[in-house]
Amino acid sequence: MADKIDEQRKGKEIVAAIAHAGNEAAAGELKAELEKRKGIKILFVSPVSPVVAAHTGQGALIAAFYPIESSSALEDYGRTQ
């Protein structure tokens, strides 16, 4: 999944969020892999709600990301951490 995210970001800096349905180990591995790559900041890793897990199934791993359009956006991100 990390390679797919890296491919889809097309070289842009991104902020990513990771969620999982009872798959904390895989979520941690994805976080670690993404953090090794330049230009990727992890916003959070979180379990999904029971309602989402009922639809995705146990073990689901979800990632979302958006591009950082300016350096000030990245600075703002750092202030929230």
Stockholm file with secondary structure:
# STOCKHOLM 1.0

chainA/1-81         MADKIDEQRKGKEIVAAIAHAGNEAAAGELKAELEKRKGIKILFVSPVSPVVAAHTGQGALIAAFYPIESSSALEDYGRTQ
#=GR chainA/1-81 SS CHHHHHHHTTTCCEEEEEEESSCHHHHHHHHHHHHTSTTEEEEEEEECCHHHHHHHCTTCEEEEEEECCSHHHHHHHHHHC
#=GC SS_cons        CHHHHHHHTTTCCEEEEEEESSCHHHHHHHHHHHHTSTTEEEEEEEECCHHHHHHHCTTCEEEEEEECCSHHHHHHHHHHC
//
